[in-house]
Amino acid sequence: MSKSSRKFRERSPWPIWLWAFLLFLAATLALAFWAALGTRWGEIIGLIQLLGLLLISQRTPLEIEVSEAELRVGSAHIARRFLGKVESLNAEQMRQWRGPLADPAAFMALRFWIATGVKIELNDPKDPTPYWLFSSKKAQPLLAALSTKD
């Protein structure tokens, strides 16, 4: 998608608290290997874990993009003409739609570190997916980008 046709973009990487927690867990595992097998194994395990965390952190951010023609959420995309009712969800509404109100046929792109989100109903008779539910910190600008017609 070219930058000129992009109307909205959001990228949600790992928050600092998640990094701190995962680095703490990695350090404790490296310390256990160091204590049991020596310095070299502790350093090797620590380095492997750090590289693994960096790789995973680069692959897991949720990317949302709105262009003139389509909506992309992660690797999924849909033409804007098939989008129905769009609503912003606060933390409590999001909790309900992720859990008790969830439809197994729905498309969901959720990140546990983002409490708010967006629910979009679909108007495609050929698609059995009733709605898309995804995490978003910038729901209002996203709704504004989706509501503008080109």
Helices and strands as residue ranges (DSSP letters): E 6-12, H 16-37, H 39-59, E 62-67, E 70-73, E 76-79, G 80-82, E 83-89, H 91-98, E 107-109, E 117-122, E 131-135, H 139-147
